[in-house]
C-alpha cells in the first residue's frame, strides 16, 4: 500500500508541474517589438525539423523601441 501511495503522489506532482510549465503556442512569430523582454513563445511555423518546435525569447533592443541591447533569440526544441 505505501508503494502505491508514493506512486500516486509522484504522479500528481508531475501532472501539476506539467501544467504550470505549459507554453503558449502560436502559428507565426510576432513582429519585432511585440514581445516583452524574456517572454517565451513556442512558434509552430514549420521552420524546425519534425518533432521540434521553435522557442522564441523576447528581447528589448533599441532598434525596435526598447531601452536595452537585448536581441530576440530563437531555437528549435523538442515538442
C-alpha positions in Angstrom: 0.0 0.0 0.0 2.8 2.6 0.8 4.4 2.0 -2.6 1.1 2.6 -4.3 0.5 5.9 -2.4 4.1 7.0 -3.3 3.4 6.3 -7.0 0.1 8.3 -6.9 1.7 11.2 -5.1 4.6 11.2 -7.6 2.2 11.2 -10.5 0.2 14.1 -9.1 3.4 16.2 -8.6 4.4 15.5 -12.3 0.9 16.4 -13.5 0.7 19.6 -11.6 4.3 20.7 -12.7 3.5 19.9 -16.3 0.5 22.2 -16.3 2.5 25.0 -14.7 5.1 25.0 -17.4 2.7 25.0 -20.3 3.8 27.4 -23.0 1.8 29.5 -25.4 1.9 28.1 -29.0 1.3 30.4 -32.0 1.4 29.8 -35.7 3.7 32.7 -36.6 6.3 34.7 -34.9 5.1 38.1 -33.7 6.7 41.3 -35.2 9.8 42.8 -33.6 8.8 44.9 -30.6 5.6 43.0 -29.9 7.1 40.7 -27.2 8.1 41.6 -23.7 11.7 41.1 -22.6 12.1 37.5 -21.5 8.7 36.4 -22.8 8.7 32.9 -24.2 6.6 31.7 -27.1 6.5 28.4 -29.0 6.0 29.0 -32.7 4.7 26.2 -34.9 5.6 27.7 -38.3 7.2 24.6 -39.8 10.7 26.1 -39.7 12.1 23.4 -37.4 12.7 19.7 -38.2 10.0 17.1 -37.5 9.4 16.6 -33.7 10.8 20.0 -32.8 9.2 23.5 -32.4 10.7 27.0 -32.4 11.2 28.6 -29.0 11.4 32.4 -29.2 12.5 34.5 -26.3 11.6 38.2 -26.4 14.3 40.9 -26.3 14.4 44.6 -25.6 16.5 46.2 -28.3 16.8 49.9 -29.0 16.3 49.3 -32.8 12.7 48.4 -32.2 11.9 50.9 -29.5 13.4 49.2 -26.5 15.7 50.6 -23.9 18.5 47.9 -23.9 20.6 46.0 -26.4 19.0 42.6 -25.8 18.0 40.8 -29.0 15.3 38.3 -29.5 16.5 34.7 -29.7 15.1 31.6 -31.2 16.0 27.9 -31.2 14.4 24.6 -32.1 13.5 22.5 -29.1 11.7 19.1 -28.7 7.9 19.2 -28.6 
